Amino acid sequence: MGIRYPSYFKDEETGGATLGIIIALLTATEACVMEWTSGMRLFMKFNKEQYAAVFQAHYNLLVRFHEGTKHVGIVARICKRLLKHARRHAIIPDDPIASGSIEHFTTDEFTAAAAEWEYRESESEDDGM
C-alpha cells in the first residue's frame, strides 16, 4: 500500500513515517499488551469505540513531544528511521518511483481490464443493482 499511497505512509514534514501510522502501531501494541496483563491472554476487541481515546492520548503526547523537541529533530529522525526499516523489511527501495518499481501496463492489459469491467457491470445490472 505504501507504494501506491505514499502520502499515507511518508510524512512531508519529517520525511519519514507519518505520525498517524506510528500512533496506530502504538495503539495496537498497547492493545496486545493489555490482552496479556493477567499473564494469560484474554481476547479483547480492537475497535474504534474501544481504542479511540487511547489513540488520541498517544497522538496528543507525541505531538507535544514533537513540538517540544523539534529544535533537535528527535521525532523526525525516529520517523525516518521507522520508514527506512519498514521499507527494508518489506523489500521496498527508499524511492520506489525513481527505482522504476511501479509496474507498467500494456495496452492489451488495459483492454482486458475494460472488458472485465464491462462484463461485471452487465452482470450487476442483470441482478437488479
MARMARFI-29658 format. One record per residue (C-alpha): x, y, z; residue in one letter; residue number from 1. Coordinates in pm, 1 decimal. Example, Ala and Ser with C-alpha at 12.3 -4.5 7.8 and 13.67 -1.06 7.14 Angstrom:
% MARMARFI-29658
- X:Y:Z:rest:nr
- 1230.0:-450.0:780.0:A:1
- 1367.0:-106.0:714.0:S:2
This chain:
% MARMARFI-29658
- X:Y:Z:rest:nr
- 0.0:0.0:0.0:M:1
- 282.7:238.5:72.4:G:2
- 397.2:233.8:-289.0:I:3
- 50.7:310.4:-419.7:R:4
- -42.5:560.4:-148.4:Y:5
- 283.9:709.4:-22.2:P:6
- 112.6:1016.0:127.8:S:7
- -46.4:790.1:390.0:Y:8
- 290.6:649.9:495.0:F:9
- 550.5:920.9:430.7:K:10
- 512.7:1249.9:612.1:D:11
- 609.5:1556.1:409.7:E:12
- 736.4:1744.9:716.4:E:13
- 957.3:1472.6:866.2:T:14
- 1036.2:1273.2:551.4:G:15
- 961.1:956.4:745.8:G:16
- 664.4:752.3:861.0:A:17
- 354.4:958.2:939.1:T:18
- 258.5:1025.3:1298.9:L:19
- -75.1:855.1:1231.0:G:20
- 94.8:529.0:1135.2:I:21
- 321.3:545.9:1439.7:I:22
- 27.4:619.0:1670.6:I:23
- -175.9:334.4:1517.5:A:24
- 114.8:97.3:1588.1:L:25
- 148.5:226.3:1944.7:L:26
- -225.0:180.8:1999.8:T:27
- -220.7:-172.1:1858.0:A:28
- 83.3:-255.4:2071.6:T:29
- -94.6:-130.3:2382.5:E:30
- -397.4:-344.4:2292.9:A:31
- -174.1:-651.7:2262.3:C:32
- -6.7:-580.8:2595.4:V:33
- -345.9:-532.7:2762.6:M:34
- -455.2:-878.2:2644.6:E:35
- -164.6:-1030.3:2838.6:W:36
- -160.0:-820.9:3159.9:T:37
- -301.1:-1107.4:3366.4:S:38
- -27.7:-1343.7:3248.8:G:39
- -274.8:-1529.4:3030.0:M:40
- -420.8:-1399.2:2708.4:R:41
- -767.6:-1253.8:2739.9:L:42
- -909.0:-1184.4:2395.3:F:43
- -1024.3:-825.0:2366.4:M:44
- -1195.6:-643.8:2082.6:K:45
- -984.0:-392.9:1894.7:F:46
- -1219.6:-136.8:1750.2:N:47
- -1273.5:236.1:1725.6:K:48
- -1507.1:255.5:2022.3:E:49
- -1261.3:70.6:2243.8:Q:50
- -936.8:241.3:2140.8:Y:51
- -1017.6:588.2:2001.2:A:52
- -932.7:750.4:2335.7:A:53
- -606.3:554.5:2359.0:V:54
- -513.3:659.5:2003.8:F:55
- -594.7:1023.5:2084.6:Q:56
- -390.4:1016.3:2407.1:A:57
- -86.9:872.1:2224.3:H:58
- -133.4:1124.8:1943.6:Y:59
- -153.9:1422.7:2180.2:N:60
- 155.2:1307.5:2369.6:L:61
- 362.5:1251.7:2055.6:L:62
- 260.0:1586.2:1904.2:V:63
- 351.2:1767.2:2227.4:R:64
- 683.7:1579.5:2240.7:F:65
- 749.2:1667.7:1875.7:H:66
- 676.3:2035.8:1933.7:E:67
- 893.6:2042.3:2245.9:G:68
- 1190.4:1872.3:2079.6:T:69
- 1155.5:1998.8:1722.8:K:70
- 1474.0:2204.6:1754.3:H:71
- 1680.8:1884.0:1782.1:V:72
- 1468.1:1677.5:1541.0:G:73
- 1407.9:1371.4:1758.6:I:74
- 1065.9:1277.1:1618.2:V:75
- 1170.8:1347.7:1259.3:A:76
- 1471.2:1116.2:1298.3:R:77
- 1255.8:844.8:1457.5:I:78
- 1000.7:875.6:1174.9:C:79
- 1271.5:848.1:909.5:K:80
- 1429.9:550.3:1081.6:R:81
- 1094.8:368.1:1115.5:L:82
- 1010.1:423.5:749.6:L:83
- 1358.0:308.0:643.7:K:84
- 1329.3:-12.4:849.6:H:85
- 973.1:-78.8:733.3:A:86
- 1078.7:-43.9:369.9:R:87
- 1383.4:-263.4:420.9:R:88
- 1175.0:-541.9:578.1:H:89
- 913.2:-511.2:304.0:A:90
- 1191.5:-518.8:42.5:I:91
- 1090.7:-180.2:-99.3:I:92
- 1355.5:64.3:-221.9:P:93
- 1386.6:403.0:-49.8:D:94
- 1248.9:575.5:-358.4:D:95
- 1025.5:322.0:-535.2:P:96
- 918.0:561.3:-809.7:I:97
- 1274.7:657.8:-906.1:A:98
- 1374.5:290.4:-890.7:S:99
- 1116.9:204.3:-1152.7:G:100
- 932.4:-43.0:-931.4:S:101
- 596.2:89.7:-1048.4:I:102
- 461.9:-166.2:-1290.0:E:103
- 390.6:-55.7:-1645.4:H:104
- 83.8:-196.4:-1815.3:F:105
- 40.1:-273.4:-2183.2:T:106
- -249.9:-158.2:-2397.9:T:107
- -368.8:-520.2:-2409.8:D:108
- -387.1:-527.9:-2029.8:E:109
- -592.3:-206.8:-2027.2:F:110
- -823.8:-353.9:-2289.8:T:111
- -865.9:-672.2:-2083.9:A:112
- -939.9:-469.4:-1769.6:A:113
- -1202.5:-265.0:-1954.8:A:114
- -1364.7:-581.0:-2090.1:A:115
- -1374.2:-734.2:-1743.3:E:116
- -1527.2:-415.0:-1603.4:W:117
- -1797.1:-411.8:-1871.3:E:118
- -1873.5:-778.6:-1807.6:Y:119
- -1907.6:-723.0:-1432.4:R:120
- -2125.1:-416.5:-1489.6:E:121
- -2357.2:-615.2:-1714.1:S:122
- -2375.1:-891.9:-1453.1:E:123
- -2468.0:-645.6:-1176.9:S:124
- -2734.4:-489.4:-1399.9:E:125
- -2883.2:-835.2:-1451.8:D:126
- -2901.4:-872.5:-1071.8:D:127
- -3103.0:-551.6:-1048.7:G:128
- -2824.6:-343.7:-897.5:M:129
